[in-house]
Amino acid sequence: MNKFVLAAAAACIAASAPARQPEMTVTANPSFTSWVQNASRSLDRAMGRVDLSRSETGITYVRFNCDENGKPQNIKTVASSERKPNLDRVGRQTVGKIRTLYPLFNGARPNQLIEAAVIVADNQYDLEKMLAEARERAAQRNSRWAQSGLPSPVVSLAVAGGF
């Protein structure tokens, strides 16, 4: 009998207490330009946590989307300056070390594809040359997105490291 009385008393207390409204956090999605800058910094920080000692030099392009927490998933190499497996591995590892890319930009669609250009160079001249190439590719892809007013199939980023 004691158990029944305690359960009934607890139910009455719970029913008479004012209901707490759940807290809601609203985060505005950043502009596309702001998101690209933030995502590029995240990619740069991630590259600092990857061992480049055995990587070849060049550019590798890696595509991915993000899980519900913004962590990159479905990471795949889609293009490379040449057949350079260690460079491609560095590209995939770099993207895999990004903690989150959320919130995504205004207009991003679910499972938005993102392309990262990961560059490893031996010297400043090669770095600048490859970075210009990657930025041109990214600018072309991002421009198509902006002109259409709709999310593109791929959003492009670029990061460089090495020497």
C-alpha positions in Angstrom: 0.0 0.0 0.0 2.8 2.4 0.7 4.1 2.2 -2.8 0.7 3.1 -4.3 0.4 6.1 -2.1 3.9 7.4 -2.9 3.3 7.0 -6.6 0.0 8.9 -6.4 1.5 11.7 -4.4 4.4 12.0 -6.9 1.9 12.1 -9.8 -0.1 14.9 -8.1 3.0 17.0 -7.4 4.2 16.6 -11.0 0.8 17.5 -12.4 0.5 20.6 -10.2 4.0 22.0 -10.9 4.1 24.5 -13.7 5.4 23.0 -16.9 8.8 24.3 -17.9 9.1 25.4 -21.5 12.0 23.7 -23.2 14.8 26.0 -24.0 15.4 26.6 -27.7 18.6 27.9 -29.2 18.3 29.6 -32.5 21.4 29.9 -34.7 21.2 31.9 -37.8 22.8 30.3 -40.8 25.8 32.3 -42.0 26.0 33.9 -45.4 27.7 31.8 -48.1 30.8 33.9 -48.1 31.1 33.9 -44.4 30.6 30.1 -44.3 33.3 29.5 -46.9 35.8 31.6 -44.8 34.9 29.7 -41.6 35.0 26.3 -43.4 38.3 27.1 -45.0 39.8 27.9 -41.5 38.4 24.6 -40.2 40.0 22.8 -43.1 43.3 24.6 -42.5 43.3 23.6 -38.8 42.5 20.0 -39.7 45.4 19.9 -42.1 47.7 20.9 -39.2 46.7 17.6 -37.5 47.7 15.4 -40.5 51.2 14.0 -41.1 52.5 15.4 -44.4 55.9 13.7 -44.2 55.2 10.9 -46.7 52.8 12.9 -48.9 53.7 13.8 -52.5 53.2 17.3 -53.6 50.2 18.5 -55.6 46.5 19.1 -55.4 43.8 16.6 -54.5 40.1 17.3 -54.6 38.0 15.6 -51.9 34.1 15.6 -51.9 32.0 14.9 -48.9 28.8 15.9 -47.1 28.1 16.3 -43.4 26.2 14.2 -40.9 23.6 15.7 -38.6 26.3 17.2 -36.4 28.3 18.8 -39.2 31.1 16.2 -39.2 32.3 15.3 -42.7 31.2 11.9 -44.0 31.2 10.0 -47.3 34.7 11.4 -48.0 36.0 10.5 -51.5 38.8 11.7 -53.7 37.3 13.0 -56.9 40.4 14.4 -58.7 44.1 14.7 -58.2 47.0 16.4 -60.0 48.3 13.0 -60.8 48.1 9.4 -59.4 49.5 10.2 -56.0 48.0 7.8 -53.4 49.7 9.5 -50.3 48.5 12.9 -51.4 45.0 11.6 -51.9 45.2 10.0 -48.4 46.3 13.3 -46.9 43.3 15.0 -48.5 40.8 12.5 -47.1 42.5 12.5 -43.7 42.4 16.3 -43.6 38.7 16.4 -44.3 38.1 13.6 -41.8 39.7 15.6 -39.0 37.3 18.5 -39.4 35.2 18.6 -36.2 32.1 20.4 -37.7 31.1 22.6 -40.5 27.7 23.6 -39.0 25.8 25.6 -39.3 25.8 25.5 -43.0 25.2 28.6 -45.1 21.8 30.0 -46.0 20.3 28.0 -48.9 22.3 24.8 -48.3 20.3 21.7 -48.9 20.3 18.5 -46.9 23.4 16.4 -47.8 25.0 19.4 -49.5 28.1 18.2 -51.4 31.3 20.1 -50.5 34.6 19.9 -52.4 37.8 20.6 -50.7 41.1 21.3 -52.6 43.9 20.1 -50.4 47.4 21.3 -51.5 50.8 20.0 -50.5 53.8 22.0 -51.8 57.6 22.0 -51.4 58.1 25.7 -51.9 56.3 29.0 -52.0 56.2 29.3 -55.8 54.5 25.9 -56.2 52.2 26.6 -53.4 51.0 29.9 -54.9 50.6 28.3 -58.4 48.5 25.4 -57.1 46.5 27.7 -54.7 45.7 30.0 -57.6 44.5 26.9 -59.6 42.4 25.6 -56.7 40.9 29.0 -56.0 40.0 29.4 -59.7 38.2 26.1 -59.7 36.4 27.0 -56.4 35.5 30.5 -57.7 34.0 29.0 -60.9 31.9 26.5 -58.9 30.9 28.9 -56.2 30.0 31.5 -58.9 27.6 29.1 -60.6 25.9 28.6 -57.2 25.6 32.3 -56.6 24.3 33.1 -60.1 21.6 30.4 -60.0 20.3 31.5 -56.5 20.0 27.8 -55.7 22.4 25.5 -53.9 25.0 24.0 -56.2 25.7 20.4 -56.3 29.2 21.2 -55.0 30.5 24.0 -52.8 34.3 24.4 -53.2 37.0 25.2 -50.6 40.8 25.4 -50.8 43.5 24.8 -48.2 47.3 24.6 -48.5 50.2 23.2 -46.5 53.7 21.8 -46.7 57.2 23.1 -46.8 
